Amino acid sequence: MIPNLLIAGAQKSGTSWLHRMLVHHPAFEMSRRKELSYFSLPEAAYDEGWGAYQENWSTSARWRGESTPHYFWKREGPFGPAQGPDVARRVATRLGADVDVLVSLRDPVSRAISGYWHNFSRGRFDLPTSLFQLAPSMGVIDLGFYRRHHEHWIRTLGAERVHVLLYDDLRADPRAFLAGALEALRAPVDDQAFWRAVPLDKVVHRKDWMAPIREARNPVTATEVAALLELYRDDIAYVEHLIGRDLSEWRDLDVLIARHVRS
């Protein structure tokens, strides 16, 4: 079966949680494995893997989906890899006009720093490497240029197919965030059996095992946080205009430094 739903990003912005919640909804069949990364594969593997990719779905559920948070990435510029697949174009070619794309956005400074720790936890570098020294292929900085990524996706698929959510809303009210995702997809929201079954706080409030390491060895500086904020100011303004909401907290340097710099 061909999927018709992608949770495409952003990395470290609640995509795993959303995937796991939708598993419980009777109108959805989500891939058993998260981050299939099919549309990011090198050309040969992409061509050869189409049949195996479709085997992740076996039913005619209204929504058949997967989540790969680096799909929402138009690679270009000094902080991105020199080359890489055009994921949005591949999606349009393979999945056609029936596909819906969900994107959850987080303040890009916090997303970048969370991405930094994510890559550290995977053993991809050692401390005290600066996040500005990481390999562009990790996308730690480049994934936060939301305007570039969003404009490319809507040019390729159409704005009506790309639905933007906010990670802030997930943190504040998981149920409302999930209901908003369902409404964006025109999926049933009032299924009481679903709401009884879905474990809303299962991942949002999980134990942060990296906290002691960050407390003892965090190399992120206030200067780096300020530099990230300057890089992302245009993207923050773009998201504000896109969704019609004030995101001034995303630009609050004092809050960001207090959150991410070791005292």
N, C-alpha and C positions, 0 to 999 in steps of 0.2 A: 504494500500500500504506500501511496505517496503522502507525506505529511502536508498539512496545511496551516501549521502554527509553528512559529519559531520564537523562542525567548532569546533575543539576540544580544542582550547586554543590559547595562554595562557591567563589566567585571567588578566584583566586590560590591554589588548593589542589590542583593536579595534575589538573584536569579535562581539559586539552588532552592531557596525557600519556596518561591512561587512554583517551581517545577513540582516539588513534593506535595504542595497543597492541591494542585490541579489533578494529581494522581487519584485523589479521592472523589473527584466529580464524575458522575456517570456519563456525562457528555464528552469526556476527554479520554484519549489513550495517549499517555506520555511515554516516551522511550524509557525502558528500564534503566538504561545507563545514561547518565547525564554527560554533557559535553562530547557529543559524537564528533564534532569538528569536521564533518564531511565537506562542507562548503569551503573550508580553509585548506584542504589537502593540496599537495603538489599536483600538477596537471595529470601525470600518468596515473597516480593513485585515485584521483578524482574521477577520471574516465572509467577506470576499472571497478571502482567501488560502488557505483550507482545501484546495482542489483542488491548487494549486501546491505546497503543503507536502507532500502525499502523494507527489508525483512524486520526492521525494528517495530513495525506496526502490522497487526494481523486482523484488525477489526474495521468495521465501517463506522466507527465513532464519528460524531459530527466534527470533532477537533482531534487531529492526530499531531502530536507535537514533540519537540525536543528543545533543549536549551544549551546553547553554546555562547558564553558571554563575550567572546572576542569576535563574534560575527559583526557586531556593531563597531566597525573599524574600517575607515577609508585610509589606507596606508599611504602617507606622503609626508614631506617636510623633514626637517632636521632631526626630529625625535622619533621618527618611524623607520621601519626597515626600508632598504632601498627598493625592494620589490615584494610583491605578494599578490595573491588572487583577489579579484574584484568579487567579493562575496555577494554583494547585492545583485550584481549582474548574473552571477551563477544561480542565485535563488530565483530570479525572475525567469531565467531560461528553463530551469528544471521544474519549478513548482507552479509557474504561471500566475494568472490573475486571482486565483482562489486563496492565496496564502495571506495570513495575517501575521504581523510581527509585533511583539511586545518588547518595549525597551524601558527598563527601570533606571532612572538617573539619580546619582548621588552627587553631593557637592564635589567638584572635580579634584580639589586639593586633598580632601580626605580619601577619595577614591584612589588617587595616585599613591598616597602613603600606605593605604591598606594593600594596594597591589604590590608595593615594595616589600611589605612583610610577607605577603603571600608567596612571592618568588623566593624570598629568603627561606621560608619554611619548606620549600621544595628543593633546597640545597643548590640553588642556581648561582649564588654568590655568598660571600662571607662578610660579616661586619668588620670594620665600619665603612664599607663601600657607600659612597654617596649615591642617592637615587638618580642624580644627574650623570653618573658614570655607568649606569647599567646599559646592557646591550639593547639597541632599539627594537630588536625582535621580541623583547618582553612586553613592549607597549606600555610600560609603567606611566610614562608621561603622555604619550601620543593618544592613548585610549580616552583621555579626558577632553579632547578637542571636539566636543559634542556637536558644535555647529557644522563642522566639516562632515562628520559621519552622518548626521541626520539629513542634511541637505542632499547628500549623495543617495541615501536610501529612498527619500521621497521622490527625487528625480527619477529613480530607477523603477520603483514600484508604484508610486502614487501616495500622496499624503494620507489618503483614506485607509491605507493598509498598514501604516506605521503608527502604533499607539504608544504614547509616552506616559509613564507612571513616575512617581517620585519615591525614592527610598526613604525619604523623610516621613512619608505617610505610612510606610510599612512599620517604621520604628514607633510612630505615634499611635497607630490603630491598625493592627494586622487585619482584622476582619474587614474594615472599611477599604483597606488597600486591595485585598483579594476581591471584594465585591466590585471595586472599580475596574479591576482587570477583567472580570466576567462581563461587566456592562460594556466595556470597550469592544469586546468580542461578540456582543449581542447573545451571550450565553445565559442560560437560566440562573438567576440569582437567588430565587426563593425556594430552593430544594432543601427542606429542613433536615432530611436524612444526611445530606452532605455537610451541613453546618454542625450537626451533632458528631460526625465522624472526623472532621478535619482537625488536626492538632495545631491550632493556630500559633502557639508559642513554642513549638518544638525546636526550631532553629534560631529564631530571633533572639532568644534569651539564653543560648547555650553558653557553657563555660568557655572563657577565652584562655586557652592554654599558653598562648604566646605572651600574655601580659607580663609575667615575671621577666622574660627576656627583654621585652621593650623597656621595662622599668630599669633594668640593670645596664643595658648595652645600647640603648636607643641613640643612633648617631644623627638623627634628623635635627637640623638647626632651625632657628627662627628665620635666618636669612634664606634658607631653602624654602620654607613655607611661604615667605613673602614673594620669592621668585615664582613659585608655582601659581600663587594668586594672580600675579601680574600676567602670566601666560594665559590664564583662563578667564580673564575679565570679560572678554567679548563673548565667550561661550556661555557664561553665566547670564549675561544680558539677553542672549539669544533664547535661552531656555525660559527666562522670565516672560519674554514676549510671546513665545510659543504657547505656553500654558496659561498666561494671564495671571501670574502670581508673583508676589514679592518674595525674592529669595535673598534678601539682604544678609541673612545669616551666613550664606555661602561666601560673602565678601568680608565677613568680620574677622580681620586679621588677629585680633586679640583672642577671640574664641578659638580660632584654628591653631594658634601657637600653644595655647593652654591645653588643647586636646592632643597635640602631636609631638610636643617638644618636652624632653625630660627636664624637670625642674631641679 
